[in-house]
Amino acid sequence: MLGLVILGECRLFREIAATGSMSKAAAHCGISQSAASQHVQEVERRLGTTVFDRTKRPLQLTEAGKVYAEFCRDVLRREEELTLALGVLKGEVAGDVRVASIYSIGLSEMSRLQEEFSRRYPAAHLHVEYMRPDKIYEAVRQDATDLGLVSYPESSREIAAIRWREEEMQVAAYPSHVLAGRAEVFPQDLKGENFIGFDEDLRIRRELDRFFRAHAVEVNLLMQFDNIQTIKEAVALGSGISILPARTMHAEIEQGRLVAIPLHAPELVRPVGIVHRKRKKFNGATRAFLELVGQASAAL
């Protein structure tokens, strides 16, 4: 019983450290916020020191908290290794897979993957959460998720990146726009167009800026947002055009709200990949999910 209590405590602590929020961590672990707070107070009573700086938002670890967080990571890592070894002995695909995905991977796409995963591996469980890219990398580093699905994946000292696919970028326009009837758009055709772009801190914005500079194209940047969904809505309302991954516009095209026009710029693609913590040992369920993702990409 004590072992199960420690595991639950470590999982909760890991979630609080990763999210910086008692309420979010409690929701992730399926307990009330008051229960989560009591767990943390019990840890602090037992250790004789505070583990979170409650004067800051989001919550931040104290120096003692960082030491305890490392202890929790070690405990949970050993549990993963035990589960992995038992799964090999049993010869079955079982266990949990925690995936954090950027929003533009698409709820519909992930729903299809979840449905197929459940059909193939009924003893395994796939948990998907949507986050901003920076939050995904932090969750991977904190071991709060097993895999992260991101665009422009980057490796680091702690993180490994797996190439998944490259997505074609196309011009997004509302149906009555002058470019909407074109079979193809050249970079020079975009000069002076009202443009809906991405926020400056996003990698996709920097890549588009580099593309415009390379072709000596200046657009009239009217608005900028931090996600594809909002950009699509602004374009559909007639505010301007944009350049987006073609596969992210399927629903709006079917609804007749957007038109996607091929862009004569083969060098402009959005790479999508999978990131994970280096030296992480995957259980059978996680390996099975990676195989499924690879098969889905090959079928495109």
C-alpha positions as CSV (number, residue, x, y, z in Angstrom):
1,M,0.0,0.0,0.0
2,L,2.8,2.4,0.9
3,G,4.4,1.9,-2.5
4,L,1.1,2.9,-4.2
5,V,0.7,5.9,-2.0
6,I,4.3,7.1,-2.9
7,L,3.6,6.5,-6.6
8,G,0.4,8.6,-6.5
9,E,2.1,11.3,-4.5
10,C,5.0,11.4,-7.0
11,R,2.6,11.6,-10.0
12,L,0.7,14.5,-8.4
13,F,4.0,16.3,-7.5
14,R,5.2,15.9,-11.1
15,E,2.0,17.3,-12.5
16,I,2.1,20.3,-10.2
17,A,5.7,21.0,-11.1
18,A,5.0,20.7,-14.8
19,T,1.8,22.8,-14.9
20,G,2.6,25.3,-12.1
21,S,-1.0,24.9,-11.0
22,M,-2.5,23.0,-8.1
23,S,-6.0,22.9,-9.8
24,K,-4.7,21.7,-13.2
25,A,-2.6,19.0,-11.6
26,A,-5.5,17.8,-9.4
27,A,-7.7,17.6,-12.5
28,H,-5.1,15.6,-14.4
29,C,-4.8,13.2,-11.5
30,G,-8.5,12.9,-10.9
31,I,-8.6,14.3,-7.4
32,S,-10.0,17.6,-5.9
33,Q,-7.9,20.7,-5.5
34,S,-8.2,20.5,-1.7
35,A,-6.9,16.9,-1.8
36,A,-3.9,17.9,-3.9
37,S,-3.2,20.8,-1.5
38,Q,-3.3,18.4,1.5
39,H,-0.9,16.0,-0.3
40,V,1.6,18.8,-0.8
41,Q,1.2,19.9,2.8
42,E,1.9,16.3,4.0
43,V,5.0,16.2,1.8
44,E,6.2,19.5,3.3
45,R,5.4,18.3,6.9
46,R,7.4,15.1,6.3
47,L,10.4,16.9,4.7
48,G,10.3,19.7,7.2
49,T,10.5,22.4,4.5
50,T,8.4,24.0,1.7
51,V,8.6,22.6,-1.8
52,F,6.6,25.3,-3.7
53,D,6.9,29.1,-3.6
54,R,3.2,30.0,-3.3
55,T,3.8,33.7,-3.7
56,K,4.4,33.3,-7.4
57,R,2.1,32.3,-10.3
58,P,2.6,29.9,-11.8
59,L,3.8,28.0,-8.8
60,Q,7.6,27.6,-8.7
61,L,9.7,24.9,-7.0
62,T,11.9,25.9,-4.1
63,E,15.4,24.5,-4.0
64,A,14.1,21.7,-1.7
65,G,11.2,21.2,-4.2
66,K,13.7,20.7,-7.0
67,V,15.5,18.0,-5.0
68,Y,12.2,16.3,-4.3
69,A,11.0,16.6,-7.9
70,E,14.2,14.7,-9.0
71,F,13.4,12.0,-6.4
72,C,9.9,11.7,-7.8
73,R,11.2,11.4,-11.4
74,D,13.5,8.6,-10.3
75,V,10.7,6.8,-8.5
76,L,8.4,7.1,-11.5
77,R,11.2,6.1,-13.9
78,R,11.8,2.9,-12.0
79,E,8.1,2.1,-12.0
80,E,8.1,2.6,-15.8
81,E,11.1,0.2,-16.1
82,L,9.3,-2.4,-14.0
83,T,6.1,-2.1,-16.1
84,L,8.2,-2.3,-19.3
85,A,10.0,-5.5,-18.0
86,L,6.7,-7.1,-17.0
87,G,5.1,-6.3,-20.3
88,V,7.9,-8.0,-22.2
89,L,7.5,-11.1,-20.0
90,K,3.8,-11.1,-20.6
91,G,4.2,-10.5,-24.3
92,E,1.3,-8.0,-24.5
93,V,0.8,-4.4,-25.4
94,A,-0.5,-2.7,-22.3
95,G,0.0,0.4,-20.2
96,D,-0.5,4.1,-20.6
97,V,0.7,6.4,-23.3
98,R,0.7,10.1,-22.5
99,V,0.8,12.4,-25.5
100,A,1.0,16.2,-25.6
101,S,0.1,17.7,-29.0
102,I,0.0,21.1,-30.6
103,Y,-3.5,22.2,-31.4
104,S,-3.0,22.2,-35.2
105,I,-2.3,18.5,-35.3
106,G,-6.1,18.5,-35.2
107,L,-8.7,17.0,-32.9
108,S,-10.1,15.0,-35.8
109,E,-6.7,13.5,-36.7
110,M,-5.9,12.6,-33.1
111,S,-9.4,11.1,-32.6
112,R,-8.8,8.8,-35.6
113,L,-5.5,7.7,-34.1
114,Q,-7.1,7.1,-30.7
115,E,-9.9,5.1,-32.2
116,E,-7.5,2.9,-34.2
117,F,-5.1,2.5,-31.2
118,S,-8.0,1.4,-28.9
119,R,-9.1,-1.1,-31.6
120,R,-5.7,-2.6,-32.0
121,Y,-4.6,-2.6,-28.3
122,P,-7.6,-2.8,-25.9
123,A,-5.3,-3.3,-22.9
124,A,-3.5,0.0,-23.5
125,H,-4.7,3.5,-22.8
126,L,-3.8,6.6,-24.9
127,H,-4.1,10.0,-23.1
128,V,-3.9,13.1,-25.3
129,E,-3.6,16.7,-24.1
130,Y,-3.3,19.9,-26.2
131,M,-0.7,22.5,-25.4
132,R,1.4,25.3,-26.8
133,P,4.8,24.2,-28.2
134,D,6.8,25.6,-25.3
135,K,4.6,23.9,-22.7
136,I,5.1,20.6,-24.6
137,Y,8.8,20.8,-24.4
138,E,8.6,21.6,-20.7
139,A,6.2,18.6,-20.1
140,V,8.7,16.3,-21.9
141,R,11.6,17.6,-19.8
142,Q,9.5,17.2,-16.6
143,D,8.5,13.7,-17.7
144,A,4.8,14.8,-17.4
145,T,4.2,13.3,-20.9
146,D,5.8,10.5,-22.8
147,L,5.7,12.0,-26.3
148,G,5.2,15.5,-27.7
149,L,3.8,16.2,-31.2
150,V,5.2,19.5,-32.4
151,S,6.0,21.5,-35.5
152,Y,9.6,22.4,-36.3
153,P,10.9,19.7,-33.7
154,E,14.2,20.5,-32.0
155,S,16.6,18.3,-30.2
156,S,18.5,19.5,-27.1
157,R,20.7,18.1,-24.4
158,E,17.6,16.6,-22.7
159,I,15.3,16.1,-25.7
160,A,15.4,13.9,-28.8
161,A,13.4,14.6,-31.9
162,I,11.9,12.1,-34.4
163,R,11.0,13.2,-37.8
164,W,7.3,12.5,-38.7
165,R,6.3,14.3,-41.8
166,E,6.6,17.5,-43.8
167,E,3.3,19.4,-44.5
168,E,2.8,21.4,-47.7
169,M,2.0,25.1,-47.1
170,Q,-0.7,26.7,-49.2
171,V,-2.4,30.1,-49.5
172,A,-5.6,30.4,-47.4
173,A,-8.2,32.7,-48.8
174,Y,-12.0,33.4,-48.4
175,P,-14.0,32.1,-51.4
176,S,-14.6,35.5,-53.0
177,H,-11.0,36.7,-52.9
178,V,-9.4,37.5,-56.2
179,L,-6.8,34.7,-55.7
180,A,-9.4,32.0,-54.8
181,G,-9.9,31.0,-58.4
182,R,-6.3,30.5,-59.3
183,A,-4.8,27.1,-59.9
184,E,-1.5,28.2,-58.4
185,V,-0.1,31.3,-56.7
186,F,3.4,32.5,-57.1
187,P,5.2,34.4,-54.3
188,Q,5.1,37.7,-56.3
189,D,1.3,37.5,-56.4
190,L,1.2,38.1,-52.7
191,K,2.8,41.6,-52.8
192,G,0.6,44.1,-51.0
193,E,-2.0,41.6,-50.0
194,N,-3.7,42.0,-46.6
195,F,-2.2,39.2,-44.5
196,I,-3.1,37.4,-41.3
197,G,0.1,36.2,-39.7
198,F,1.5,34.4,-36.7
199,D,2.9,36.0,-33.5
200,E,6.5,36.9,-33.7
201,D,7.6,34.5,-31.1
202,L,6.5,31.4,-33.1
203,R,8.9,29.5,-35.4
204,I,6.4,29.3,-38.2
205,R,6.3,33.2,-38.3
206,R,10.1,33.3,-38.6
207,E,10.0,30.8,-41.4
208,L,7.3,32.8,-43.3
209,D,9.3,36.1,-42.8
210,R,12.4,34.4,-44.2
211,F,10.3,33.2,-47.2
212,F,9.0,36.7,-47.9
213,R,12.5,38.2,-47.6
214,A,13.9,35.6,-50.0
215,H,11.3,36.5,-52.6
216,A,11.4,40.3,-51.9
217,V,7.7,40.2,-51.1
218,E,6.1,42.7,-48.7
219,V,2.6,42.0,-47.4
220,N,0.3,44.2,-45.4
221,L,0.2,42.5,-42.0
222,L,-3.2,43.3,-40.6
223,M,-3.4,40.9,-37.6
224,Q,-1.3,38.3,-35.9
225,F,-2.3,35.4,-33.7
226,D,-0.7,32.5,-31.8
227,N,-2.7,29.7,-33.3
228,I,-3.9,28.4,-36.7
229,Q,-7.6,28.1,-35.7
230,T,-7.9,31.9,-35.0
231,I,-6.1,32.7,-38.3
232,K,-8.5,30.5,-40.2
233,E,-11.4,32.3,-38.7
234,A,-10.0,35.7,-39.6
235,V,-9.4,34.6,-43.2
236,A,-12.9,33.1,-43.5
237,L,-14.4,36.4,-42.3
238,G,-12.7,38.2,-45.2
239,S,-10.0,40.0,-43.2
240,G,-7.2,38.9,-45.5
241,I,-5.2,35.9,-46.7
242,S,-2.7,33.7,-45.0
243,I,-0.2,30.9,-45.6
244,L,-1.1,27.7,-43.6
245,P,-0.4,24.0,-43.7
246,A,-2.8,22.6,-46.2
247,R,-3.9,19.7,-44.1
248,T,-5.1,22.0,-41.3
249,M,-7.8,23.6,-43.6
250,H,-9.7,20.4,-44.7
251,A,-12.8,21.1,-42.5
252,E,-13.2,24.7,-43.6
253,I,-12.7,23.8,-47.2
254,E,-15.5,21.2,-47.0
255,Q,-17.7,23.8,-45.3
256,G,-17.1,26.2,-48.2
257,R,-15.6,28.8,-45.8
258,L,-12.0,28.7,-47.1
259,V,-10.2,28.1,-50.3
260,A,-6.6,26.6,-50.3
261,I,-4.5,27.5,-53.3
262,P,-1.2,25.7,-54.0
263,L,1.8,28.0,-53.6
264,H,4.7,27.8,-56.0
265,A,7.3,27.5,-53.3
266,P,8.4,23.8,-52.8
267,E,10.9,24.9,-50.2
268,L,8.2,26.2,-47.9
269,V,7.0,23.3,-45.7
270,R,6.1,22.8,-42.1
271,P,8.0,19.9,-40.5
272,V,6.1,18.0,-37.8
273,G,7.8,15.6,-35.4
274,I,7.8,13.8,-32.2
275,V,9.9,14.8,-29.2
276,H,10.7,12.7,-26.1
277,R,13.1,12.7,-23.2
278,K,16.5,11.3,-24.1
279,R,17.2,7.8,-22.6
280,K,13.6,7.3,-21.8
281,K,12.6,3.7,-21.9
282,F,9.2,3.3,-23.7
283,N,6.7,0.7,-22.6
284,G,5.0,-1.5,-25.1
285,A,2.0,0.8,-25.5
286,T,4.2,3.8,-26.3
287,R,6.2,1.8,-28.9
288,A,2.9,0.6,-30.4
289,F,1.7,4.2,-30.7
290,L,4.9,5.3,-32.4
291,E,4.5,2.5,-34.9
292,L,0.9,3.5,-35.5
293,V,1.8,7.1,-36.1
294,G,4.5,6.0,-38.6
295,Q,2.0,3.9,-40.4
296,A,-0.5,6.8,-40.6
297,S,2.2,9.1,-42.0
298,A,3.2,6.5,-44.7
299,A,-0.4,6.2,-45.7
300,L,-0.8,9.9,-46.5
